[in-house]
Amino acid sequence: MQKILFSVLLLALAVSAGAKEAEDALRFYQAQARLTSDNRRQDRAYAAALADALTVWQKRFAKEPQAKEALLLQADLFARATEYPQALSTLVKAHYLFPAANDSALLSTRVESVMNELDKTQKGQALKLLAADTASYKAQQKREAFLQALYSIKTPDLYAATVEEFESFLAEEPEYAQNDKLEILLGDLHRRNANPLAAAAQYKKVAALYPKTEFRAASLRMAADVYADDLKDTQTATAMYNEVLKRYPDSVEVGVVYKHLGIMEENNKHYDNAIAYYNKAIEHLAGQPAAYGAMQGKADVYAKMKDYQSSYTMLLQTAETFKADESKYVATMLKAANVADRRLKDRSQKSVTLEKILLAYPQNQRAPEIMFELGYCYEKQGKNPQAAAMYKKLIISNPTDAYAGKAQSRLDRLEK
């Protein structure tokens, strides 16, 4: 096996020194790949060495007709070497750079096998990538699509391989028009994989090196987010947020910045300042999705100030603003109902709040729970006929739900 490893290294040198024919070189690699060892450790080492040597072939003959065939061989060797992240990256690259109608049949088994070793929860996402059609793309666009595809597979094991592909492209294609977006995506990748220092540096790089990018304000704000949320460096974060407000006063990022400043002031228990920042955020964001967090934050601050009526009112306003979003509406109204019950000690307000949820979204997945809570609330108010009617409605509409059993128990007590 040592002799075989030595021959692989010699071949890598030969190719890099100028092999005449891509076909001959590839056939040599294929012949070498058929050699195996009964010693599993040595066999894995040999496969890894051969796969790495194939990178030399890729760099020299990337535009040759055999390029995809070489990538598939390399992917198989990475898998044999149990280097599964590199195997998956290479398979995805083969599809995006050299798309073909039969790719699903050609690659799906390989991708599925590799994902079984990596992260089964991301198998569906990895297989879905094989449906992408990049045939009409230019070469750079294909590589960009490949990078975005790798990014979409959210498994930590793929982190290093994905970073390597991003950095390779950015170094080889420094003038590509979409590099600013890819730089931000690389920052997101670092942050997603718990590497905040690299993420912050990446975001700041975009703001510094791409003077014409439309993402300068956003990248600076995202760097501040890392300092605030991940590194807990509120001093640096505040300075960077204020820099965004000063340099980009008309940016759409202004509202988001005010929201984050509100969060930091809330965490520092400077509640009046937090309310002021949340108000500015709500004004600038004006019903945008990001306004939801600011409105919720304002309600939370009121609760921390023990102004529970203002907290309740703010929650109702938030729910009404985002009524078209079922999950946000239901969650916020339930939170308001809880404030009405536990803080305001007002079961009448709680029952009205729960009634509004059922009226707006009667088929919500939490409807059985809400119906039971509403029935119980009626019961505690001495409204036994309404309580009995609600319990019966729950039992009829959701007979197999656990809350139906609880409702039946309450109903039996009422009817004694």
N, C-alpha and C positions, 0 to 999 in steps of 0.2 A: 504493500500500500504506500510506503514511503516513496518507492520508485515512481508510482503513479502520480503522487502529489508533485514530485519533482518534474515529471513530464508536463503536468498541467501548468506549472509555473513557466516552463520553457515555452509552452504554446502561447501563454499570455504575452511573453516578451516578443515572440515571433509576430503575433498579430499587431502589437503596438508598433513594432519596427517596420511593418509594411507587408502583410500577407497580400498576395495578388488577388485572390478570389475569396469573396465572402462565403460562397457555397462550399468550397473545400475546407475552410476553417470551421464552418458550422458542422459539417459532417464529422470532422475530427472530434469536436466537442460531444456530438451525439454518440460516437463510438466510445469515448471515454466515459460517458454517463452510464453506459451499459455495464461497466465494470463495477463490481460490488465487493464488499468484505463481510465475512461472518462476524467480525468484531464490530458491534453496533456503534461504538464510540468512534472508531476509525472511519467507519462508513459515513457517519454524519459529518465528520471533519472533512472527508474527501468531497462529499457533495457540496458542502459550504464553500470549499476552495474552488471547485469547478464553477459554482454559481457566481462567485466573485470574479473569477477570470472571464466569465461571459460578459461582464460589464465592459471589459475592454473591447470585445467584439461589438457591443451595442454602440459604443461611442464612435467606433471607426466605420461601422456599416449601418448606421441608423436608418438610412434611406433606401437600403437594398430590399428586394422583394422578400428575403428570408427573415426580415427583422421581427415579424410577429412570431414566426416559428422559433426564433431564438429566445424571445421573451417567454414563450410557453415552456420551453426546455428549462430556462432559468427558474421559472416559478416552480416547476416540478422538483428541481434540485433543492431549492430553498425549503420546500415542504419535506423532502427527504432528510434534510439537515435539521428539521424541526424549527426552522426559522420562519414561523408562520406569518408574522407581520410582513416580512419582505415578500413572501409568497403571494399573499393577498394583494399587496401593492402592485406587484408585477403582473398579476392576472388582470386587475382593473386597468392598468396601463395598456396592456395588450388590446383590450376591448376599445378603449377610448382613442388610442392613437391609430389603431388599425382595425376599424369596425368592419364587420362582415355579417351577412344575413344569418349565418349559421352559428353565431357567437353563443346564443343561449344554449344550444346543444353542446357546443364545443367547450364552454367554460363553466356552465352551471354546476356540473358535478365536482369540478375542481374547487370552485368557490365554496360550495357547500361543505366539502371535506375540510377545507382550511378553516372555515368559520366554526366548525364543530370543535376544533382545537383551540380557537381563539375566544370567541364570545357568541354563544348560541342565540343570545337575545338580539344580536345585531345581524343574524343570518338573513332575515327577510330584507333588511335594508341593503345588504351587500348584493343579494340576488336581484333586487329591483334595479340596480345600476346597470345590469346587462341589457335592459330594455332601451337604454339611451342610444340615440342615433346621431353620431357625429360625422357621418360620411360627407356632409356638405361643408364642414368646418375647415378653416385654414389650419395649418400646422400649430400655430401658437394657440389658437382657440381650442384645439383638441387637448392640448396640454393644460390649458386653464380649466376646461371641463373635467379633466382627469383629477386635478387638484381639488376641485370642489367636490367631486365624488368621494375621494379619500376622506375629506373633511367630514362628510355626512355620516360616515361610519363611526359611531361614538363608542369606541372601545379604547381604553388606555393603552393596551398592548400595541396599537397601531401608531401611537403618538410619535415615537422617534422616527419611524419610517416615513410618516407624513411630513414631519418637519424637514427631513432630508430632501424630499421631493420638492417642497416649496422653495427651500433655499437654493436648490440646484437650478430651478427654473428662473428665479429672480436674478441669479448670478449670470446665467446664460442669455437671458432676454431682458437686459436692463432698460430697453426703450419700449417695452410692450405697454400699450395704452391702458391696460387694466391692472397694472402692477399695484397701484394704490389700494385697490379693492383687495387684492391678494395679500398685501402686507397687513391690512386690517384683519383679514381672515386668519392669517398666521398668528396675530396677536390674540384673537379669540381662541385659537387652538391652544396656545400656551396657557391662557387663563382657565380654559375648560379642564386642563390637565394639571391644575394646581401648581403652575409655575408663574406666580404673579410678577416677579421681577422681570422675567423675559417678556411677559405680556405688556407691562408698562413701557419697557424700552421699545418694544415694537410699535406701540401706538404713538409714542413720542417721535419715533423715526418717521412715521408718515407725516406728522405735522411739520417736521423740520426739512425733510428731503423732497416733498412733493408740494411746492409752493402754489401750484395751480389746481390742486385737487379740491373737489367740492367737500371732501371729508376732513378738512383741517380742524374745524371746530369739533366735529364728532370724535376724531381721534384724540384730541387733547382732553375732551370730556371723558372719554373711555379710560385714558391713562389716570385721570383724577379718580375715577370710580375704583380702579385697582388700589390706589393708595388709600382710599376711604374704606372700602369694603374688605379687601383682602389683607392689606398690609397694616391697616389700622393706624395709618399715619395721617391724622386729620389736619395737621398743620400744612403739610405738602398738598394734600387734597384741596384744602380751602384756597390755597394760593393758586392752584391750577384752575379751579372752578372760577375764581374771580378773574383770572386771565382770559378765560373764554368769554365772560360777560363784558370785559373791557375791549377785547380785540374783535369779537363777533357779536355785537349787540343785536343784530337783526337775524341771527341764525335761529333755525328751528330748535337748536340745542339749548337755547336760553331757558325754556320752561323745564327741561330735564335737569339742568344745572340747579335751578331754584329748588326743585324737588329733592335733590341730593343734599343740598345745603340744609333744607328742612329736616331731613333724616338725621344729619349730623347734630344739628341743634337739639333735636328731640332726644337723641342718645345722650347728649351732654346735659339734659334736663333744663335746657334754656327754652322753656315752653313758649313764651311770648315771641321770641325770635323764630321758633319753629313755625308757629301759626302764620307769622308774617311771610316767611319763605314759601310755605305751602299755598298761601293765598296768591302769591305772585306766580307760582307754578300753575295753579288752576287757571288763572287768567290767561297765561301764555299758551297753555296746552288746550284749553277750550274744548273739552269733550273728546280729545284724542285718547287713544288707549293708555298712554303714559299718565294721563290725568287721574286715572283710577287710583294709582298708588298714592298720589298727592292727596286726594280726597279722603282715602282711607287713613292716611297719616294724620290729617287734620282731625278726623274723628277720634283717633287714638290719643292724640295730644289732649283734646278736650276731656277725655276719660281720665287721663293721668292727672289733669288739673281738677278732677272731681266735678266737672261741669257736665253731668251726665245728660241733661236735657239737650245741650248743644251737640253732644256726641251723637245722641239718638237722631236729632234733626239732620246732622251732617250725613249720617248713614242713609237716611231716607233719600236725601238729595243725591247721594252717590248712586244708590240703586236706581233711582228714576233716570239719571243721566245715562246709565248703562243697561237700561231695561231690555234692549235688544239682545244683549249677551246673557243667555240663560244662566250660565254658571256664575257669572259675576253678580247678577241680580239676586239669585237665590241665596248665595253665600252672604251677601251684604244684608239682605233683609233678615236672615236668620241671626246675624250678628246684632242687628237693631232690636230684634225681638228679645234677645238675651239681655241687652242693656235695659229694655223696658221692664223686664221681669226682675232681674237681679239687682239692678242699680236704682231704677226709678220706682220699683215696687208697684208697678202699674200693670196689672193683668189685662185691663181693658185695652191699653195700647198694644200689649203683646198680642192679644187675640186679633186685633185689627190688622196688625203687621202680618201675622200668619195667614189671615184670610186673603190678603193681597197677593201673597205668594201663590196660593192655590188658584186664585182667579187668573193670574198671569200665566202660570205654568202648571196646569193640573196633572200633567203626565210626567213631571220631573221625577227622577229616580229617588229623590228623598221625600216624595209626596206622602207615602205611608207614615213616615216618621213625623212629618209636619201635621198630618191629619190627627195623629194620636196626641201630639202636643197641644193642638188646638182644642180637641175634645177635653183633655185634662184641664186646660186653661178655663174652658167654659164651666167645667165641674167645680173648680176652685172659686169661681165667681158666683156659684149657686145657680147657674143656668143649666140645670140638669136636662131639660128637654133638648136644648141645643147640643149638649154633650152626648146624649144618647143618639141623636141623629147623626152626629159626626162619627161616632164609633161604628154605627151600623153601616154608614157609607164606606168607611175604611174596610170593614169585614167583607162587604159585597164586592168592592172594586179590587181588593188585593187579598183574597182569601188565604193564600199560601204564605204571605209575608209574616215575619215574626211579630210585627206590630199589630197584625190582625188578632193574634192570640192575646196580646196584652189588652187590646181594645175589648175583646170578648170578656175578659176578666173584669174590666171596669164596668162594662155594660151589665154583667150579672149582678154586681153590687148595687148598681142604680135601680135595677128592676126587682130587687128583693122587697 
